Amino acid sequence: MVLSRRTFTAAAGAAALGLSLSASAGTGTGGPATGRRHTVDFDRHSLLVDGERLVLWSGEKHPFRLPSPSLWLDVLQKMRAHGYNAVSVYVAWNYHSPAPGRYDFTGVRDLDLFLRQAAETGLYVVLRPGPYINAEVDAGGFPGWLTATRGRARTSDPTYLRYVDEWLTAVNEIAARHLYTQGDGTVLLYQIENEYGSYVTQRAGIDYMSHLYAKVRADGIDVPLFHNDLGRNGYWAPGTFDTGGERGRWLYGFDGYPDPEQLPPDWGHFGIGGRKGGATASPGTPGFIPEFGGGWFDPWGGAEFDGAGYAGSARTRDAAYERRFYLTNLANGITLHNVYMTYGGTSWGWLPAPQVYTSYDYGAAFDEGRRATPKVVPMHQFGHLVGRVPELAKLDRAARQVSAADNRLRVYHLTNPDTHAHVYVVRNDTTEAVTSTLPVAGTALPVTVPAADARLLAAGIALGRRKLAYSNAQPMLWLTAGRQDIAVLTGRSGEPTVTALECASEPKVTVLAGAAEVSYTAGLVRVSARLDGLTRVLVEGGGVQAPLLLLLADDDTSVRLWPRETPSGSVLVYGPSLVRTVELRDGVARLTGDTVEAADLEVWAPRGTREVTWNQGVLPVSATGSGSLRAGRRLAGVPAVTLPALGGWRRRTENPEAEPGFDDSKWTLADRTSTFSTTAVPDGQPVLFADDYGFHYGDVWYRGRLTDATGAESVSLSYSTGTQGLLLAWLDGVPLGAHRMPVPDKKTVRKGSWAATATFAVPEEARKGGGHVLSVLVRRMQHDMDGKSLDTHKVARGLTAVTFEGAKPAVRWRLQGDTAADPVRGPLNTGGLYGERSGWHLPGHADEGWEAVSLPRAEGRRQGVTWYRTGFRLAVDPGVDASIGLELTDDPARAYRVQLFLNGWNMGQYINDVGPQHTFALPNGILRTRGTNTLALAVLSDGTTESGPGDVRLTLTGSSAGGVPVTVVPSPGR
């Protein structure tokens, strides 16, 4: 793979900047093989990649939250097209390790494939394998089996470190093949641990971090390492732990999730506050935020966004929020910036931590269905800006600060010490638009900033072979295509703009499209226009041989401009909703991409380009006065997608485990008397904790055989589950009742170790002598994330104690939970329900003998589990990328929950009376968009109300003509 770099001319006055995409990388053909080594270094301003400055503009995306490897490429290509030059990825230990010493990197866990895709797409990679990751996943990423081991996690405990070393060895064997320094990949940075705020000054913590550093280096990882401080604390800054004498290879980073209601903080080098001022904790390294909020997670019940779900997250952290906060970061010298999340995805199966539900949409720029949202606009503009304007990689606070005439606008004034270019971030923290003037380059530049918004202005930066004197539109990019330079400036639709270019003599200026007024005075040509679509102004002569095509684009238009670099030169495409790849060969510009609505297509390309193809179809083209080739016909929009109604349901009840005669002789005997859990074992009782017996995920059943229960009045069942856990109990097959954990509010959402005691009256007929069977089903909601390094991921899950009032019967307990991990779907796919253990969720299960039913259906007040299965066939056009979900709705007063299985894959959990999630993503690949699918629903009812399921339907969450080829994900039927 060739990672070509743009070479800026002497007029730019700066070194080359940024990662550019080669033709081979852009098309995904060929392999990542340059055959030469690279260097990755840094100074206080920025990264230095092969000696060139790089502003890292990265987006977080987790492969484990999209269990269809073909679609990883889709998201990566969209990120690259919208201006990102890097992708940041957690690697979740629990996702890859079903048991000690076993590590699975195949199928949907193919890390090597993901890293190849990133390289082929032209994205740098920030790799974050923990061992602890948090990420709102079960146990913070620790595998379930670690909960039942000796040793204090996240310390230098030798038992824990032995397991950590095994994990890192497995990950690093793959990562080492993809290091940018080795010439065969794009892994640029590598993180150890995650938000580690404990034991900072204690030997257990210092030795732990030193050990991780030494281990990673010993495994051949030679790129700069870093840790993400959980706040601006100065934790683990250079010099605070042993790096084996290695100097200058450790970056300090800190995470930031400011509330939208607060003012954007000065967290960078230009802030105040000394060691706790953010990047000032490490003045010799560049400002680095490994996680900055691109949204926020939502808890069960939707308390964070008042029930609005992730639409509420996207609304409170919208495009204006992004401009205001991210530009403030840039103004503070933050040149390594990762947006968490950029694509959130789905916490499918038993992956989510107790606090969160299945969707991890996060209100991100790309939604759970992989569709760009309005939030992508500033991402697109910022990404191309920092990647193509080299002056931004090296900025200092200007010696003489300037202010707007209206002091309601806050101004950050920065300069590049090499080129003397000026950059102004103008921020409005008020609730109304503010229009004022700003003293820039000897003029009172008019500027309008909408409410709670911001913009970046520049003066003295290079636009190819000309220089921008000033503009109140925000620069987005410049490139050279053919015989001309092209510059793009952007802003809100309807805004008046004025742009001045330095010209030694009066140039020839032609307004090619849109309305603009032009004047020339004292070495400056001024272009005044109101942003509306794409205004085109051609500037020729004026002391510069090459013409400049000035493009003034409003927001909606800016995200239809797609710059690309190829070995043959720069390309700019205008029109479609997405351009994925660009290849120049034999005079033909070969483009691939997507459309939603019908769109025009226009291409600026190097000299000699005569033809254009779109998704392998030849387009008639003609030359334009703008120096482009314009397609003679419009690109077609996306055809309609028709989804079938779901019918043909079959039904079967389960939980035979509740019956006294059920054979539990092969279940595990609860005979342990000690545990490594942080939960105490009650005196005189056996360990009942599910993890101690190898049951780590989903539901767990208990059966206790009682002797001498004479006089028992009540039984108290203590249990621990995490948020929204549930307990159901039966005595001799008769329901005793249910108990559930409360819905969290904003004060309790972060609480992970939820525990409670359920007390039930013993029926009169069971208070007599003789044997009895107490059956208990516990719906666990996974393990605490252990964010404070207190081993709370080892808090018990399942039953913790059982006591009786009025009697002291002897009880012999057996339990059963999740069985051996599915070799394809992995350990997090299923729990311990009878139907799961019997394969009722699998597409090959024979359900012909099940009862035929229709939905919606009320089940009465039955306590327990009922399964529903159906099949459906899709026939989506092969040229259409359709994002399809499953939508469930019912009377919210009905208390039940549903596990959703698509072709045997557990795509999430729905809780009807809690919410807020009603639509569940069905990723293509697991979903056969041209074929037959099996849907299975495991409905768990607590018996307090009538239960469902109610209305269950397929829903289209977005579609486009184009997409990537999708490989069917293996889904074994038995």
N, C-alpha and C positions, 0 to 999 in steps of 0.2 A: 504494500500500500504506500502510496506517495502522499505525504502530508505536506503539500506545497504551501508556500508562504508568499503573501503579497509583498512585493518589493516597492516601498514608497520611494518616490523620486527625491532628489535633493531639495526640491521645493517644499516637500513635506517636512523636512528638517527633523526627521525622527527615524528610528529603526523600524524595521518591519514588525507587524503586530498580528497575533492571532493565528488561529488554526483554520486553514482553508481546505476545501474539499477537492480532491483530485477526481478525474473522470472515473478511474477504476473504483475509487471509494464510493463515488456517488451512485454508481450503478450496481454496486454490490458484487461486481465481477472481479476476478483475480483475488489475491490474498493479501493480507497485511504483511508485506515483506519488502522493506527498504534495504535490508542488508547492511545498514550502518547504525552505529550507536548514536544516541542523542544525550543531551545534557539537560538537567532540570535544576535550576538554582533560583535564588531570590535575593532581593535586597529589601530595604524598608518600603520601597514603592510598590513592587509587583513581583510576580514570578518572572524568571528569565529562562525561557525555553530555547535551547540552542542559541543562547546569547541574545534572544529577542524578547522584548517585553510582551507580557500577556496579561490582559485583564480576564480573569476566569469568571465566566458567566454560566453557572451550572444549575441544573434542575434535578431534583430528587425523583427517582422512579425505582420501585422495587420489583424485580422480576418475580418474586414469590407472591406478589399480589395480582399477578396476571398469569394464570396457569395455562397459557397457550403460547409457546415460544415463537410462533410465527408473528404474533401480535406485538412482541417486544420490538421487532423491527419497525412495525407501524408507528409506535410511539416514538422510538428513537429518530426516525426520519422526520416526524412532525416537529420534534424538539429542534433538530438541526436546522430545518427549514425556517423555523420561527426565531432563529438567532442564537440559540444556545450553542456554546462551544464545548460543553462538558455535561456529563451525566453523573450524578452521585448515587451510589447504590449500597444499601445495607446487604450483608449476607447473613441470613438467619441460621444460627447453629441448630435450632430445633427443627427447622425445615429439612435439613440435610442429614440428621443423625437420629435414626430410630432406636439405637441402642449403643452402649459404650463400644468404641472401636469400629463402629459401622458408619460409613459416610457415603451418601448417595448423591452423585452429581450427574445423573442421567435424566432424560425426559424433561419434565417441567422444571427440573433442578439443574439443568445443564449450564453451569456458570461459564464454562469455556465457550459455549455457543453465544451467550450474551455478550461476552467480552469481544468475540469476533465480530458480532453484529455492530457493536459500538465503534470498533475500529473501521469497519467497512463503511459505516455511516459518516465517519469523520469526526467523532466526538471523543474528547478526552474522557477519562474515567477517574472519578474519586472513589476509591474502594474502601468500604467500611465493614470489615468482618468481625468487629467486636473484640473479644468474645461476647460482651454484653452490648445490646443495641437499643433496648427500650422499644421505640417505634410502635407503641401501642399493640405489641404482639405478646402472646402467652409467655409468661416468665421473662419478659424482656429479651426473648430470643434464646434463653437457656433451654436445652432439651429437657423433656419431661423426666427422663431417667436421672438427670443431675439432681433433681429434688430429693432423691432417696440415697444420696451419697454422703460420705464423710467429707469434712473440709469446709471452711468458710469461703464462700464465693467472693470474688472481687477483692481478694487479698493475696498475700504471698504464701498462703497455706499450700504445702507441697502436694497434697492430694488433689486439690482444685487445679493447681498449675499443671499437674500431669495430664488431666483431661483437657485443659486449655491447649497445651502443646500439641496434643493429638489433633485437635480441631484446627489449629493454625497450620500445622504441617499439611493437612488435607487441602485447606484453602490455598495456601501459598504455593503448593505444587502447581496449581492452575494459574494463580496470579503471576508467578515468576515468568511464565511464558508470554505474558501480555504487557510487560513493562514497556513504557515508551523509551526508556533508556536503552533497552536492548534492541530496538529497531523493529520489533515484531508485534507491537501492540500500542495501546494508548493509555494504559494505567499511569497516571501522572502523579497522583498523591495517594497516600495510604494512611488510614486512621487506625489508632489503637485505642481500645476501650470506648466508652461513650458517656459523656456528661458525668464524669467521675468526680463527685464532690466530697467523697468520704476519705478519711485517713490521709488527708492531704499533707499533714505534717507528721504523720506517724510512720514508723518503719514498715508496717504491713502494707501501706499504700505506696510508699516510695519504692520499696523493693519490688512490689507488684508491677508498677509502671516500668521500672528498670528491666525487669525480666521480660515483659512484653516487647520492649524495644529491642533487647538483645536477641530474642527469639525471632522476631520478624527479620532483622538484619541477617541472622544466621541462615535463614531460609532463602536468602538471595534477593530480598526486596530492597532495592537501592535507590528508589525515588524518595523525595522528602516525606517524612512521617509527621503526623500531627495528632492532636487530641482536641475534641470540642468541649470546652469548658461549658458547664450548664448555665452560666451567666457570665457577666463581665467581672469575674473575681480574680483573675490572674492565676488561677489554678493551672499547674503544669506548664507554666511559661518556661522558655529556655533557661536552663541552669537549676531548675527545681528538683531534678532527679538525674540519675546516672545514665548517660548515653554512651558509655564506654569510651569516653574521650573524643567521640566524633563531634565536630563543631559545624555549625551552619547547616544542619540537615533536619532541624526540628522547627516546625511552624506552630505558633500559638494561634488558636482559633476559639471563638466563643459563639454561643447560640443566642438568638434574639427572637422573641415572640411578643412584641409590644401589642398592647390592646389598641384597637382602632380609635378609641376615645382619647388616648394619650398623645402628647406631642411626639413627633419623631425624635428619638434621642440622638445626642452627639456621642456616638460610641467609638468613633474612629480616632485616628492620630490627631485630628484637629479638635477633639473634644476636650473636656476638662475633667479633673478628678483623679489624676495620677494613676496609680496601679489599678484602681477599680474603674478606670475610664474606658474599658474595652480594649481596643488595640494598643493603647498607651501602656498596657502591662508588658508589652514586648516591643519596644521602640525600634529594635533592629530588624524586625520582620514585617512583611506587608499586612495591612488590615485584612482580616480573614473572618468571615462569618460562615461556618460550615452549615448552619441551619438558620434561615430567616423565614419567618412565617409567610408562606404563600397561601394561607388559609388556616384552618384550625379543625381539630377533631370534635366530634359530637358524641355525647354519651347516650346510653339507653334512656328513653323517655324524651330525648331532645332538649334537655334543660338548657344547654349552652346557647341555643338559638331559638328559644321559646317555641319549640315544636316544629320549626320551619325546616329542620334537617339541614342538609348541606347547601340548599339554596340560600339559607340564612347565612351560612359561612361565606359564600360567594358574594352576598350582598353587603356584608359588613366589611369585608376585605376585598373591595372591588378594584377596578382599574385605577381609580383616583388614589385609593389607598396605596397601591403599588407604586405609582409615580411619586407620591409624597414621601414614602418611607425608603424606597430603594434609591431614589436620587439623593436623599439625605445621606444614606450610607456612602454613596459614591463621593459626595461632597466632603465626607469625613475620611477619605483615603481608604475606603474598603475596596480593594481591587480583586479580592477573592470572595465571591458571593454565590452561595448556593440557596436556591429557593425550595423550601420544604413545605408542601409537596408541589411538584409541577404536574405529575400524574399520580393520583393517590391509589386508585384501583380498588381491589376487593380483598378483605380479610376473610377468605373462604374457609370452609371447614371449621376446625377448632383453633384457627390461627389467632383470632383477636384476643387481646387482653380483656379482663373482666369489664373494664370501663366502657368499651366501645362495641357497637353493633357491627354487622357484616360489612356494610359499605365503608370504605375509607376514601370516599370521593374528596374529602377535605376542603371542598370549595376551591379546588385547584384550577389552574389555567386550562388543563385538559380534564374533562369530567370522566366519570367512571366508565362511560361508553366510548372513551378515547376521542371525544369531540372537542375541538377548540371552543372555548367560551369567550365572551367579550373581554375577559381578563387577559387574554393572550395579546391584546393590542400593545400595551406598554412593554410586555416581555419581548415581543417582536421588534419593537423600536429600540429598546435598550440593548438587546443582544447584538443587533447589527451595528448599533452606534459604537459600543465598546470594542467590537471586533474589527471595525474599519476606520476608526478615527484614532490614530496612534497617540495623539497628545494626551488622551485620557489615562494612559497607563502610567504616567509620571506627572503627578500634580502636587503642588505645594500650596499652602495657604498664601494668598496674595499679601504682600507687605502693606499695601494700602487697600483696605476694604471699602466697598461701595455700598450704598443703601438706596432703596427705592424711594421715590418722593412720598409715597404713602407707606408709613411704617408698619402697616398691617402685613406687608409682604416682607418675609425674612429672606435675606440674600446671603448665599455662600459664594465667595469670590476666590477662585483658584487660578493658578498659572502653571504652565509647563516651563521649568527652568531652562530647558534646551531650546525650545522653539519660541518661547515668550507668548504662546497662545493663551487666551483667557477663557475660562469657563465659569458660568454663573448658574447656580441652582437657585431658583426663585420659588419660594414656598408660601402658600396661603393656608393658614391654620384657622381661618374664620369660616363662618357658615354662609358666606355670600361671596360672589365673584368680586374681585378687586382689579381695577384698571389703574395703572400708574405709569411712571417713566423710570428708566434706569440709566445712569450715566455709563455708556459703553462706547469706547473708541471715539470719544469726542462728540458724541451725540446723545440727546435725551431719547433713548429708545423706548417707544411705547410698549407696554407689556400688560396682558390680561391673564390672570390666573383664576380659574374657577374655584368655587368653594372647596376647601379641604383637598387641595390638589397641588401640583408642582410642575415645573418645567425646567429643562436645561437649555441654556443659551450659550453660544460660543462666539468668540471673536478672534480672528487671527489664525484659525485652523486652515489646513490645506484642504482644498477640494480638487484633488488631482493637481494639475499644473497651474491652478489659480488659487487665490487665497480669499477666504471669507472675511470681509471686514467686520460685519456684524449681521445678525438676523434675530428677529423675535419669534421665528419658527425654530423648532428643535431639529438639529441635524440628525439624520438617521444613517446615512452611508454615502460613500462615494466609491466609484470604480471607473476603470477605463475599459470601454468596449469598442472595438473597431478603431476609428480615427478620432474618437471623442471621449472626453471625460463626462461622467454622469454623476450628479449629486442629487440626493433626496433630502428634503426637509419636511417636517410634519407638524401637525397640531390639530386642535379640535375643529370640527366642521363649522364653517361660518366665521372663523376668526380672521380679522385683517392682519396681514403680515407685510413686513418690509425686510428686504434682504439686500445687502450691499456687498459687491465684489470689488476687490482692488483691480484697477485697470490702468496701466501707464498712459494709455491714450484711449480715445473714445472707441468702443467696440461697435460692431454691428449686432443689434439685438432684435430677435424675431420672436413674437409670441405665437407659438405653434398651436396651442390649445388652451382654452379657458380665457379668462379676462385678467389682464395685468397692465399696469402702467409702468413705463420705463423712463428713467432720466439719467443723465451723466453730468457729474459736477466734481471738479477737483480730484480726479483720479479714482472716483467711485462711480460704478453703475448701480443704480438703485432700482429694484423691482418691487412694486407694491401690488398685492393681490389678496383676494379673500379666498380662504381655503374652501374648495368645493370640487370634489373629485380629484382629477389630476391636471394641474396647470403646468404647461410646458413652455419653457423659455430657452431659446438657443442663443448663446453668447459666442460671437466669433471675433477674432482679432483682438484689438486693444493691447497689443504688445505680447500676446501669447499665441503661439502657432496653432495649438490644438483648440478646437471648440469645446465649450462646456454646455451640456444639456442640463438645465436646472429644472428639477421636478418638484413641485409643491403639492403635497398629498395630505388630504385629511385622514383621520384615523382609519375609517373603513377602507379607504383606498390603500393606505400604507401596508395593510396586511394582505394585499394582493400583489405586492412587489416582492420578487424573490431573487435575491442576488446569489450567484454561485461562482466558485473558482474551479477552473479545470486546468490541466497542463497546457492547454492551448490558449488560455486567457480567460478573462472574466465574462460572465453572462448575467444579464438581468432579464427576468421574465415578468410580464404583467398580465393579470387577468384572472386565472383560475383560483379556486379556493385553497389549493395546495400544490406546490411543486416538490416532488420527492427527489428525483434524480435528474441530472443533466450530463449528457455525454456529447462531446464534439468529435466527429470522425468523418473524414472524407467529404467535408463541406456540409455535413448534415448535423443539425442540433437535435439530438434525440432526447425528448423530455418524457418523464412520467409524472403523474400526479392525480389529483382528485378534483372533481367538480361537484357542487351541490345544485346550484342554479346554472342555467346556460351562461356561458362566459366567452368574452373575446380573448384572444391570445396574441401577445406581442412579445417579440424577442429581440433584445440587443445582444449581439454576439461579435466575436472577432471577425476581422476581414476574411473573406473567402467562404463564409457561411451562406449557403444558398437555399437550403431546404430545412424544413422543420417537421418532425414527427411528434405525435402525442400518443402515448400509450401504444406505440408501435404502428399507429395509423398515420399515413402521409397527409399533410395539410397543404392546400394551395396557399402560397404566401406572396406578398408584394412588398416592395420597399416603401418606407414612409419618409416624410421630411424630418422625422426625429432620428433617423439613422437606424431604424429598427426594421424587422420583418413582421408584417401583420398577417395573421391567418385570414384567408378569404371566406371562411365560414366559422360560425360560433361553435365552441365546444358544447356538447350536449350536457344537460343537467342529469340528475339521477332519476332513473325510472321509479315508478311507484313500487313499493314493497307490500305485498299482501300476506297477512299472517292468518293462519287457520284458528278457528275457535277450538278450545280444548274440550273434548268430550270423550265418551267411551271409558269413563272412570271405573275402576274396580277397587273394592274395599275389603280390608281384613283387620280384625282387632288382634291385639297381642297382649303382652305382659302375663303369660302363664306363670311367670316367676312369683306372682302374688298368690297362687293357689297352694294350699298346704301340701298337696300330693306331688308337687313338681320335684323332679329329680335334680338335686343340686350336688350330687356326690362328686362330680368332676370340677366343681367350683373350688376356688382357693380358700383354704382354711385360714381364718384370721387368728394366728397363733403367736404373733410377734409380741414381745413385751418391751421392746425398746425401739427407738427411731432416731433418725438424723433430722427430723422435722423440727422446726422452731415451736411447734405446738406441743404442749405438755400432754402426756398420757395420763388419764385419770387413774388414781390408785385402784388396784384390784381389777382393772379392765384391760383387755388386750388392745393392741394397736389396731384401729379400724381404718386408718388413713389409706385411701386408695393407692396413692403413689408408692407406698411401702411394699405393695404387692404387685407392682408393675403395671397398674392401670392409671394412665396419665391424662387421657383425653375423653371428653364427653361424659355420657351418663355412666353411673355405676349402680349395680344392684347389690343389696345385702339381704341375706336370709338368716334369721336367728331362730334356732330351735330352743324353746323355753321348756324348762321343767320346774315344777313346783311354783306355779304362778298364783297359787291360791291367795285370794284377798287383794290381788293387784287392783288398784283403783285407777291409776294412770301411768302412762309411759312418757318420758321426756327424751326426745331425740335431739342431741346437739349435733350441729353440722356446720360445715364451712364450705363456701362455694365461690365467693366473688359476687359482684353485683348481679342481681336478677336471678340468682340461684333458686332452685325449687326442690322441695322434698315432698314425696308422696308415701303414705304408709298404709299397710293392710295387716290385719291380724286374722289368721286363719282364712284368708281370702276375702274378708270383709273390710271395705275401706274405712280407715280411721280418720282420714282427712289429709289435707295438704298444708304446707307452709311455704312462703316465698319471701325472699329478700326484698326490701323496699326499693322503689324506683329512686335513683339518685337525684339529688338536686345539685345546684352549682357549688354548694359547700362540700358535698360528699362525693362528687364525681371522681376525684382522684384516689379515694379510699379503695384499696385493693383487697384487703383480707376480711371480707364480710363473713361473719359467723352469727349464728342464732340458735335458739333452742325451741323446738316445737313440742308442745305437750298435748297429748290426746287421752281422752277417757277410755278406759278399758271396758268393753261391753260386759254386761252382767254375766252372759253365758260363758265368757272366757275367764272369769275370775275363779273358776273351780279348778280342781286338780287335773292332772293329765298333761300331755304334751301340747304345745301350741307352736305356731310358726308366725314370726313377725317378719314381714317383707317390707323393704324400704327401697325406693328408687330416689336417687339424688341426681339432679341435673346440675352438674358442675359448670361454672362459667370461666374456667381456666385459672391460671396461677398469677399471683401478684407479680408486678414487673420489677420489684426490688430496686427501685430508683435510688434509695438511700443506702444501698449496700448493707442491709441488715439481715440478709439471708431470708427475706420475707417471701421469696419464691418457693421456700420450703414450708410455708404455712400449710397446714393440712387441708386436703380437699376430700369431701365425702363426709361420712359419719365420723364424729370425734368422741362421743360418749353416749351411753344409753343408761338411764336410771329409771327405777320404778318407785311408785308411791304405794305403800301398803303391802309390799312383798319384796323379796329379794330372790327372784328366780335365777337359776343357773342358765346361762345362755351360751350356746355354741354357734359362732358366727362363721358364715362363708360369704364370699363376695365374688362378683364377676363384673368386669368392665370391658374396655376395648381389647380386641383380640390382636393377633399378630398384624403388623402394619401391612397394608396393601402394597405390594412391591412396585406398583405404578403410581398410585395416588398418594402414597406416603402415610406416615403415622398420624397426621392431623385430620384425616378424612372422616373417620367414623368413631363412634363411642361404643357403649355397651348395651344398647337396646337389643331385645331379642331379634327384631327384624334385621338389624344391622349384622348381628352375629350369624343370621341365617341367610344373608344375601338378598333380602327383599329390596334393597336399594339398587341392585345391579340390573343392567338392561337385559341380561339373559335369564333372569328369574322367571319361572313358569307361574303365571298368575291366573291361568284360565279358570281355576276353581274358585277364585275370589268372587265376592258378591258384586254384581253390576249395579252402579249407582250413578246419580247425576249430582252436579253442584249448582248452586250452593246447597249445603246440607247441614242441618242442625243435629248434633249427636246426642242431645239430651245432656244429662249431668254425669256422664260416665267418667270415672277417674282412671286415667291410664293412657295408653298409646293406641292409636288407630292409624293404619297405613292406607294410602290411596295411590294408585298407579294408573298411568295412561301413556299412550304413545301418540306422537304427532309427526307429520312429515312437512318439511320445508322445501321450497323450490325457488330460492333467491337467485336472481340473475347472477351468473358467475362474474360479471363485471361490476357488481355492486357490493360495497362494504356496508352491511347492515348491522347496526348495534341493536341487539334484541334483549329485552328483559322479561322477567316474570313478575306480574303485578298481582298482589293479594289485597283484597279489601273485605271488610265485614263490619258488623256492628261492634264498635270499640268496647262495648260492655261485656263482650264475650271473652272469657279468660282462657286462652289456649296459645300454644306456640307450635311452630312448624319447622322441621328440618327439611330443606329443599335439596333433592338429589337429581341432577341432570346426567343421564348416562353413567350413573354410579358415582359422580363427583358431587360432593357436599358443597353446594354453592351458598349456604348461609342459613341463618336462623331468623325466623319472623316471630315476633311476639305481638299478637293482635291487640291486646289491651294496653300495650306500653308504647310501641313504636319507637321512633317516628318513621322507620323505614317500611315502605310498602312495595318498592320495585327493586328487584334483584337482577344484577347483570348476569347474562349468560354468554360467556366469551366464545367467539367463533373458534372452531377447532375442537373444543369440547362440545359446543353446539354444532351439529351438522346442518349447515344452512342449505345444503342440497342433499337431503337424505332423511332417514328416520331417526327419531329421538325417543328416549324413554324418560318420563318424569315420574319421580316417586316423592310423596309427601308423608313424612312421619309426624302425625299430629299428637301432641302431648297436652292433655287436658287435666286441670286440677280438680274437676268435679264440682266446682262452685257455681258454674253457669253452663248454659248450653254452649256447645263448641262447634267449630267449623269443620272443614274449611268453607269459607264463603265464596266470593267471586274470585276465580283464578284465571288469569288470561295472559297471553303473550302481548307484549307492547313494543313498539318501535321507538327507541330512544335517539335515533339518528341514522342517517344513511348518506352515502356519497357514491358517485361513480368513480371507480378506481380501486384504491386499497392495495394491499400486498397479497401475494399468493399465500393461502392458509393451508397448512398441513394439519390433517386430522390428528387430534391428540388420542393416543391409544386409550381405550376405555373397556377393559376386560369385562365380559358379561357375567362371569361366574367366579 
